[in-house]
């Protein structure tokens, strides 16, 4: 174990070797995973910058999953969670709750050169939209069967708006 202190802050950086846990600006006892960061600041807690003159270069956050606990990677399987980006707030009872999130899950067996993944967008702990590995989009359904499948109960139909050239088409309803 070790800890770095600065300006009266006892938890600037630390390692708890017994539980394989690293913390930055966080209480060692509050573990939100293997790496926990915390800050009281109006500024971003985590920032990334990529400096490059190449047009295709970009800052990247990579979430990678493997079945191996050490050594070489092994293939992940159908239904395996590949990553989650969650957005949380605190409700009026003082409990942290998901406000929204983006989850990626493997969709089918891995093959050489590709892993099929489907992406789900969530709000208030409910799946709202899915993009399958085949590129099909489902809103209100977990099994879209066309390029866009919208499912849900509404007596008002389907409200759309779009622009073609300089002409705006707004607020028209499609009834089925």
Beta strands, then each sheet from edge to edge (+ up, - down):
strand 1: 2-6
strand 2: 9-16
strand 3: 21-24
strand 4: 35-37
strand 5: 81-90
strand 6: 96-106
strand 7: 117-123
strand 8: 126-131
strand 9: 137-139
strand 10: 148-150
strand 11: 158-164
strand 12: 167-174
sheet 1: 1+ 2- 3+ 4+
sheet 2: 5+ 6- 7+ 8- 9+ 10+
sheet 3: 11+ 12-
end
